[in-house]
Structures are given as C-alpha cells and as structure tokens.
Amino acid sequence: MASAFASALRREVRFLAAHFWDLALVTWVPLLLMAVVSVQLSSGVMRDLPIAVVDQDGTAVSRELTRRLDAAPGLRVAARPTDMRAAEALVRSNRAYAVVLIPADTERAVLRGETGSITTFYNASYSTPSGAALREVGNVVQGYAATLAVEQTAAVAGPGRVRHPPVAAQSAMLFNPQGSYELQLVTLIHPALLHLIFMVAVVSALGRELRDGTIGAWIGADPPARAVAAVAGKLAPYLAIFIGWGLLAIGYVAGLRGWPVAGSVAMLLAGYAAMYLAYVGVSLLVIGLSLSMGKALSAVGLYAGASFAFAGAIFPVESASAFARLWSALLPYSAFAKLLAEQWIMGAPASQSMWQVLAMLAFLLVSGAIGLPRYLAAARRPDTWGRR
C-alpha cells in the first residue's frame, strides 16, 4: 500500500507541474486572495468614521459636544449641515454613517437641571461601521453628560456637595480588547477562502479521473486497500500544500501583524488539518454521489461558499431559522471557527477545543464512508466515465 500511496503522490505532483492553471489553483491564487483580504483589513480598528452634526442649539454646550465628538478616535465630524434634510443627503451619498442632532434649547435645558435630548440617526444599511459610530457617539455623549452633571452640582450647591453617582455600570471586553477587525475577520476569512479552494482542487483531482476516463487504468485493477492508499496519495499533495497555507495565515496575523495566539498554536494547526480532512470526506461524498466533475464542482461551490455566513462567528445563528442552524451544523467550518476563537482569541485549554477537532473528523469518517466506496466502484464501471 505504501508503494501505491507514493506512486499516486508522484503522479499527482507530475500532473500539477505540467498543468499551469491546476498548479495556480493551489499556489499563487490562494496567496493572491489572502493578500487582498489582508490589505483590505490591515487598518485593524475602525477610526475616523465620518459623521454629521446638526447643531440647532449653537451654544457653548453644543459646540463642546461637537468638539468632543470630533476628538474621539473612532469618529470624524465630516460635516455640520444646517438642517436634517442636508444631513440626510450626506448619509444617502455615503459621506456620513450617522447624524447627531443637537436640538435647540439644549443648553437651556441643561442649565434648568433638565435632561437635554441628543438624537443619533445611523445608516443601518452599513451595520458594522454605523454600529461602531453609534457606540462611539453614545460613549462621548454619556461622558460629557457626566461632566455637565458634576459642573452643575458644583455651581448650584457648591463644590463640596459634588458626589459621584451611587451606582455606575462598567463594561470590559474579555477578549480582543482592542476591538480589532483584523484579528476577528482576517483569521476567519483566510481559512474560509482556503477551504473553498481546497475543495475545488480536491474535487477537480478526483473528478478529472472520471471525466477523462483514466480512473480505470489508475486504480481499476487494484484491490480495495491498495486503491484507498492510491486515493490518499493523490490527495496528499493538496493536504500538505493547504496546511502550509494555514501555517502562513497564522504566521502572518500572529507574527507579522502582532496579534499573538492566546492559546495553542499546535491546536490551531491541528484544527486546520482536521478541517481539510473533513472537507476531503465531503469531497469524496459529493464526487461519489454525482460521479460528475462539473456537478460536484457546482455543489462544493454552493456548500463551501456559504460557510462564512452560516458559521455563527460573525452572524449569530442561535436566533436564526431551523434551516440555518441545521446548515451551520453541517459545515466543518463552523467547528473550525469555534476552535479558532477558543485558541487564538480566548486562550481556552487545548482539551476544550479537542471536541471541535473530533467533530470535524466525524465529517471525514461519515462522508468518506459513503463517498469513497462509490468512487472506487466507479473505477470498474466504464459507463460512469466521461461525464462532464
């Protein structure tokens, strides 16, 4: 069996060396896509999000609040329109994510000891930057309100009567305290891209033998154990190459960009290996059921392409429909995303993430047990060859 494994491995390497686009699929194409994602998210933390301030009060209080908004690291007062109609035009043209309305008589309400009402309108079409701008505006307004409360108390009752609020709420981020989008997104998007390309490469490698009718000469006369070893040898170069890409992805974010792995690097690599093995099983299932390279490629494109949206790492699936939760559970990437968060960001014990590794390996066992026998059987059935 070792000779069958080695022979198939050499055969596949020779094929890649002789075919430019198949080699490109596993070499510079993943590198290019990873680089594009890395450059796009290299800023790490959202800063200087443009907002507009409609100051209908025109007083010292409103001017100070506007100054504090502009000084906040995450915000930039890009415009100060005179009315809401002009502010709405700014939001519609994507020149501002939010509009802060300071109504008339705000300062007078503050001086009377009443509560001034500051209203923020934000563009929910861009929920991520608008949400970040909304949180920053809220923090600035609350901070300024606390300052005004102290100053008012001191002015009315004297400095000696100033006392801090009896109860105060504090929020603290347990993980990713910098709120880095680079750490959160790049670490997720890189494996999402890699596993999609990996599936396409594996299905292409397996389906090509059926399409070209070469599977019979390759493993048609081999006993089952030797044929299994040959399939493993054929897929070994892809597994090795993409584990290398996973190592590069970890090295880029942790080493070059300075977001260290809080948990175990070895467990992260084990997660990458388990994820690829899981998708080997799914690829065998798809190609074994379809016996068609074209249909299998279409299926894996739909299956793997939707992984990022249904993994639950960015968009919560707990409150989603039953179909969405089921689809999420049927994706090895969902388990990998949990392992990634546990090991890279949360610093969880390696034993805790072992369950995610076992879950991914279950995909290999179950899917491979169904797809591999059908694929091997097709090697002895010329009527299944030649399908596109």
C-alpha positions in Angstrom: 0.0 0.0 0.0 2.9 2.3 0.7 4.0 1.9 -2.9 0.5 2.7 -4.2 0.5 5.8 -2.0 3.9 7.0 -3.2 3.1 6.2 -6.8 -0.1 8.2 -6.7 1.5 11.1 -4.9 4.3 11.3 -7.6 1.7 11.0 -10.3 -0.3 13.9 -9.0 2.8 16.1 -8.4 3.8 15.5 -12.1 0.3 16.4 -13.2 0.4 19.7 -11.3 3.9 20.5 -12.6 2.7 20.1 -16.1 -0.6 22.0 -15.9 -0.4 25.7 -15.3 -3.9 26.5 -14.0 -4.2 23.5 -11.8 -0.9 24.5 -10.2 -2.1 28.1 -10.0 -5.2 27.0 -8.1 -3.1 25.7 -5.2 -0.2 28.2 -5.3 -0.5 31.8 -6.3 -4.2 32.0 -6.4 -4.7 31.4 -2.6 -1.7 33.7 -1.9 -3.3 36.4 -4.0 -6.7 36.2 -2.4 -5.2 36.0 1.1 -3.1 39.1 0.3 -6.1 41.1 -0.9 -8.0 40.3 2.3 -5.0 41.2 4.4 -4.5 44.5 2.8 -8.2 45.4 2.9 -8.4 44.8 6.7 -4.9 45.9 7.6 -6.1 49.0 9.4 -7.2 46.7 12.3 -9.5 49.1 14.2 -12.1 51.4 12.6 -11.1 55.0 13.1 -12.3 58.4 11.8 -15.7 57.1 10.8 -17.4 60.2 9.2 -20.5 61.6 11.0 -22.5 64.8 10.6 -23.6 67.0 13.4 -26.7 69.2 13.1 -26.3 71.9 15.7 -29.6 73.7 16.1 -28.6 75.0 19.6 -25.5 76.9 18.6 -24.3 77.3 22.2 -21.2 76.6 24.2 -22.6 73.2 25.3 -23.4 72.1 21.7 -20.0 73.3 20.5 -18.2 71.5 23.2 -20.1 68.3 22.5 -19.2 68.6 18.8 -15.6 69.2 19.6 -15.6 66.0 21.8 -17.2 64.0 19.0 -14.5 65.1 16.6 -11.8 64.4 19.1 -13.0 60.8 19.7 -10.6 58.3 18.0 -13.3 56.4 16.1 -15.2 59.5 14.8 -14.6 62.4 12.5 -17.1 65.2 12.2 -17.1 65.3 8.4 -19.9 67.9 8.0 -22.0 70.3 10.0 -25.2 70.7 7.9 -27.7 73.3 9.0 -30.7 71.1 8.8 -31.7 67.4 8.7 -32.5 67.5 5.0 -28.9 68.3 4.2 -27.7 65.7 6.7 -29.9 63.0 5.1 -28.3 63.8 1.8 -24.9 63.2 3.3 -25.9 59.8 4.6 -27.5 58.8 1.3 -24.3 59.7 -0.5 -22.3 57.6 2.0 -20.4 60.6 3.2 -21.6 60.1 6.8 -22.6 56.9 8.7 -24.5 58.8 11.3 -26.1 62.1 12.1 -26.1 63.7 15.6 -28.9 66.1 16.1 -28.4 68.7 18.9 -31.8 70.4 19.2 -32.5 74.0 20.1 -32.6 74.9 23.8 -30.3 72.0 24.8 -28.1 74.3 26.8 -31.1 76.0 28.4 -32.5 72.6 29.4 -29.1 71.7 30.9 -29.0 74.9 32.9 -32.5 74.4 34.2 -31.4 71.0 35.5 -33.5 69.1 33.0 -32.3 66.4 30.6 -31.3 67.5 27.1 -32.2 65.1 24.4 -29.5 64.3 21.8 -30.7 62.1 18.9 -28.5 60.0 16.7 -29.6 58.7 13.4 -27.5 56.0 11.8 -27.4 54.2 8.5 -28.3 50.6 9.3 -27.6 49.6 5.7 -23.9 49.5 6.8 -24.5 47.9 10.1 -20.9 47.3 11.1 -19.4 50.8 10.6 -22.6 52.5 11.6 -22.9 50.4 14.8 -19.3 51.3 15.7 -20.0 55.0 15.1 -23.2 54.7 17.2 -21.3 53.2 20.1 -18.7 55.9 20.0 -21.3 58.7 19.9 -23.0 57.1 22.9 -19.8 57.0 24.9 -18.9 60.6 24.1 -22.4 61.9 25.0 -22.5 59.9 28.2 -19.1 61.1 29.2 -20.0 64.7 28.5 -23.3 64.4 30.4 -21.4 63.1 33.5 -19.1 66.1 33.3 -22.0 68.5 32.9 -23.8 66.9 35.9 -20.7 67.4 38.1 -20.3 71.0 37.0 -23.9 71.9 37.5 -24.0 70.4 41.0 -20.8 72.4 41.9 -22.3 75.6 40.5 -25.7 75.2 42.3 -24.8 73.6 45.6 -21.1 74.2 45.8 -18.0 72.0 45.1 -18.3 70.3 48.5 -21.7 68.8 47.6 -20.5 67.1 44.4 -20.6 63.4 44.8 -20.2 60.6 42.4 -23.2 58.6 41.2 -24.1 55.9 43.8 -24.2 53.2 41.1 -22.2 53.1 37.8 -22.1 50.5 35.1 -18.8 49.4 33.7 -18.2 47.2 30.7 -15.0 45.4 30.0 -14.0 43.4 26.9 -12.8 39.9 28.0 -11.2 39.1 24.6 -9.9 41.1 21.7 -9.9 44.3 23.9 -8.7 46.4 21.1 -11.8 45.5 19.1 -9.6 44.7 16.1 -11.4 43.8 13.0 -8.2 42.5 11.5 -7.9 39.9 14.3 -11.5 39.0 14.1 -12.0 38.9 10.4 -8.7 38.1 8.8 -8.3 35.0 11.0 -11.8 33.8 9.8 -11.7 34.8 6.1 -8.3 33.2 5.4 -9.5 29.7 6.3 -12.8 30.4 4.7 -11.1 31.1 1.4 -8.6 28.3 1.8 -11.1 25.5 2.5 -13.2 26.6 -0.6 -10.2 26.5 -2.9 -9.1 23.2 -1.2 -12.4 21.6 -2.0 -12.3 22.8 -5.6 -8.8 21.4 -6.0 -9.7 18.0 -4.4 -12.9 17.6 -6.4 -11.1 18.5 -9.6 -8.3 16.0 -8.9 -10.8 13.2 -8.2 -13.3 14.2 -10.9 -10.7 14.6 -13.5 -10.0 10.8 -13.5 -13.7 10.1 -14.1 -14.1 12.8 -16.7 -11.0 11.7 -18.7 -11.7 8.0 -18.2 -8.3 7.4 -16.6 -9.6 6.1 -13.3 -9.8 2.6 -14.7 -6.1 2.4 -15.7 -5.2 4.2 -12.4 -6.9 2.0 -9.8 -9.5 -0.1 -11.6 -7.4 -3.3 -11.2 -6.2 -2.6 -7.7 -7.6 -4.4 -4.6 -9.6 -2.1 -2.3 -6.9 -1.4 0.2 -4.4 -0.5 -2.5 -7.0 1.7 -4.2 -7.7 3.5 -1.0 -4.0 4.1 -0.5 -3.7 5.4 -4.0 -6.6 7.9 -3.4 -4.8 9.0 -0.2 -1.6 9.5 -2.1 -3.3 11.5 -4.8 -4.8 13.9 -2.2 -1.7 14.1 0.0 -0.1 17.0 -2.0 -3.2 19.1 -1.6 -3.4 18.4 2.1 0.3 19.3 2.6 0.1 22.5 0.5 -3.0 23.8 2.2 -1.7 23.1 5.7 1.3 25.2 4.6 -1.1 28.0 3.7 -2.8 27.6 7.1 0.6 28.0 8.7 1.3 31.0 6.6 -2.1 32.5 7.6 -1.3 32.0 11.3 2.3 33.4 10.9 1.1 36.5 9.1 -1.5 37.6 11.7 0.4 36.4 14.8 3.9 37.1 13.7 3.9 39.9 11.2 0.7 41.8 12.3 1.3 41.3 16.1 -1.9 39.5 17.1 -0.4 36.6 19.1 -2.2 33.3 19.6 -3.6 33.3 23.2 -3.9 29.5 23.2 -2.1 26.7 21.5 -0.6 27.1 18.0 -0.3 23.4 17.8 -4.0 23.1 18.3 -4.7 25.7 15.7 -2.6 23.7 13.2 -4.4 20.5 14.3 -7.7 22.4 13.6 -6.5 23.3 10.1 -5.6 19.7 9.4 -8.9 18.4 10.8 -10.8 20.9 8.7 -9.1 19.9 5.5 -9.6 16.2 6.3 -13.3 16.9 6.9 -13.6 18.5 3.5 -11.8 15.6 2.0 -14.6 13.4 3.3 -17.3 15.8 2.0 -15.5 16.0 -1.4 -15.5 12.2 -1.6 -19.2 12.2 -0.8 -20.0 14.7 -3.5 -18.0 13.2 -6.2 -19.0 9.7 -5.2 -22.7 10.5 -5.4 -22.6 12.6 -8.6 -19.8 10.8 -10.5 -19.5 14.1 -12.4 -16.8 16.6 -12.1 -19.0 19.5 -13.2 -21.9 18.7 -10.9 -19.5 18.1 -8.0 -17.8 21.4 -8.5 -21.1 23.3 -8.6 -22.2 21.5 -5.4 -19.0 22.3 -3.4 -19.1 25.9 -4.6 -22.5 26.3 -3.0 -21.6 24.3 0.1 -18.3 25.8 0.9 -19.1 29.3 -0.4 -21.8 29.7 2.2 -19.6 28.6 5.1 -18.6 32.0 6.3 -22.2 33.3 6.5 -23.5 30.3 8.4 -20.6 29.5 10.7 -22.0 31.7 13.5 -18.7 33.5 14.0 -20.0 36.9 12.6 -23.7 36.5 12.3 -25.4 34.7 15.3 -27.2 31.5 14.3 -28.8 30.9 17.7 -31.8 33.1 16.7 -31.8 32.1 13.1 -34.3 29.7 11.4 -34.1 25.9 12.0 -32.7 25.5 8.4 -29.9 28.0 9.1 -29.0 26.2 12.3 -29.0 22.8 10.6 -26.9 24.1 7.7 -24.4 25.6 10.2 -24.2 22.2 12.0 -23.4 20.5 8.6 -20.4 22.7 7.9 -17.0 21.6 9.2 -16.0 25.3 9.1 -18.4 26.0 11.9 -16.5 23.8 14.2 -13.2 25.3 13.0 -14.5 28.8 13.6 -15.2 27.8 17.2 -11.8 26.3 17.6 -10.2 29.4 16.1 -12.0 31.7 18.6 -11.2 29.4 21.5 -7.5 29.1 20.8 -6.5 32.3 19.1 -8.6 34.9 21.0 -9.9 33.3 24.2 -6.9 31.3 25.2 -9.0 28.3 26.1 -7.4 25.0 27.2 -6.4 22.8 24.2 -8.6 20.0 25.7 -11.7 22.2 25.3 -11.0 22.6 21.5 -10.5 18.8 21.1 -14.2 18.4 20.7 -14.2 20.6 17.6 -11.4 18.5 16.2 -13.4 15.3 16.8 -16.5 16.9 15.2 -14.5 17.7 12.1 -13.0 14.3 11.9 -16.5 12.8 12.1 -17.2 14.5 8.8 -14.3 12.6 7.3 -15.5 9.3 8.6 -19.2 9.6 7.8 -18.9 11.3 4.4 -15.9 9.3 3.3 -17.6 6.0 4.3 -20.4 6.8 1.9 -18.5 8.5 -1.0 -15.2 6.6 -1.2 -16.8 3.1 -1.9 -18.9 4.6 -4.7 -15.8 6.4 -6.2 -13.7 3.2 -6.1 -16.6 1.2 -7.6 -16.8 3.7 -10.5 -13.2 2.7 -11.4 -14.6 -0.6 -12.6 -17.6 0.9 -14.4 -16.7 2.4 -17.7 -20.3 3.6 -18.2 -19.7 6.2 -15.5 -16.6 7.7 -17.2 -16.6 10.7 -19.5 -19.3 12.8 -17.7 -18.6 16.5 -17.6 
